[in-house]
Amino acid sequence: MIVRMTQNMFVCDICESDMSSSHYHIPAEMKEASEIKFVHMECCSAEEIKKNLLSYAQNQIRFYSDIIDLVNDTNMKNIKDFEMKYGNYEEVSQGIRIDRDTYIASLISELKKR
């Protein structure tokens, strides 16, 4: 993952302005073959926003599918595999997580402007 910092502040990979200058307090992720770029949602094209929404939805479907699989076949190996993929309680609870609803709402809000 490549995140550029200047003077201890994150900058948008498109306009190179400070990420805190965004109307939204959450950066959009633009995934490319070998890197992830963090950008202002305002700097994304409509196609990039749609791609981001689709990717997010597909990841959520996989996550919930994995939960269903775990419930249907609960054993220590499957539990450990799930934790390796998504993290255990301590890792998740201490990480910085972006509220899913806020992220989706901000992407859709910016998409309406396109």
C-alpha positions in Angstrom: 0.0 0.0 0.0 1.4 3.4 -0.9 0.3 6.4 1.1 2.2 9.6 0.7 2.7 11.9 3.6 4.1 15.4 3.7 4.7 17.2 7.0 2.9 14.3 8.8 -0.3 14.9 6.7 -1.9 12.6 4.2 -2.2 14.0 0.7 -4.6 13.2 -2.1 -2.8 11.2 -4.9 -4.7 13.1 -7.6 -4.6 16.8 -6.6 -1.9 16.5 -3.9 -3.8 18.6 -1.5 -4.1 17.7 2.2 -6.7 15.0 2.8 -8.3 17.1 5.6 -9.4 19.6 3.0 -12.1 17.2 1.8 -15.7 17.8 2.6 -15.9 14.2 3.6 -13.7 13.0 6.4 -13.0 9.7 4.7 -10.7 9.2 1.7 -11.7 7.1 -1.3 -9.5 4.2 -2.2 -8.5 3.7 -5.8 -7.1 0.2 -6.3 -4.7 -0.3 -9.1 -2.7 -3.4 -10.0 0.2 -2.7 -7.6 -1.0 0.0 -5.3 -3.9 1.6 -3.5 -4.3 5.3 -3.9 -6.1 7.4 -1.3 -7.9 10.4 -2.8 -10.5 13.0 -2.1 -13.9 11.7 -3.1 -14.3 15.0 -4.8 -11.4 14.2 -7.1 -12.9 10.9 -8.3 -14.7 10.5 -11.5 -18.2 9.0 -11.6 -16.8 5.8 -13.0 -14.2 5.6 -10.2 -16.9 6.1 -7.5 -19.1 3.4 -9.1 -16.1 1.1 -9.2 -15.4 1.8 -5.6 -19.0 1.2 -4.6 -19.1 -2.1 -6.5 -15.8 -3.3 -5.0 -17.0 -2.4 -1.5 -20.3 -4.3 -2.0 -18.5 -7.3 -3.4 -16.2 -7.4 -0.4 -19.2 -7.2 2.0 -20.9 -10.1 0.2 -17.7 -12.2 0.6 -17.5 -11.3 4.3 -21.1 -12.2 5.0 -20.8 -15.3 2.9 -17.8 -16.4 5.0 -19.8 -15.8 8.2 -22.6 -18.0 6.8 -20.1 -20.7 5.9 -18.6 -20.5 9.4 -22.0 -20.8 11.0 -22.9 -23.8 8.8 -19.5 -25.6 9.6 -18.2 -24.4 12.9 -14.9 -26.0 13.9 -11.6 -24.6 15.2 -9.9 -24.7 11.8 -12.6 -22.7 10.2 -12.7 -20.2 13.1 -8.9 -19.8 12.8 -9.1 -19.4 9.0 -11.8 -16.7 9.4 -9.6 -14.8 12.0 -6.6 -15.1 9.7 -8.6 -13.5 6.9 -10.4 -10.8 8.9 -8.5 -10.5 12.1 -9.4 -11.6 15.7 -11.3 -9.5 18.2 -8.3 -7.8 19.7 -7.0 -6.8 16.2 -10.3 -5.5 15.0 -11.3 -3.7 18.2 -8.1 -1.8 18.3 -8.0 -0.9 14.6 -9.3 2.2 13.0 -12.5 1.3 11.3 -14.5 3.5 9.0 -18.2 3.3 9.6 -19.7 1.4 6.7 -22.8 3.6 6.4 -20.9 6.8 6.4 -18.5 5.6 3.8 -21.2 4.5 1.4 -23.3 7.6 2.0 -20.4 9.8 1.2 -19.6 7.9 -2.0 -23.2 8.2 -3.1 -23.4 11.9 -2.2 -20.4 12.6 -4.4 -21.8 10.4 -7.2 -25.0 12.5 -7.2 -22.8 15.5 -8.2 -21.5 13.8 -11.3 
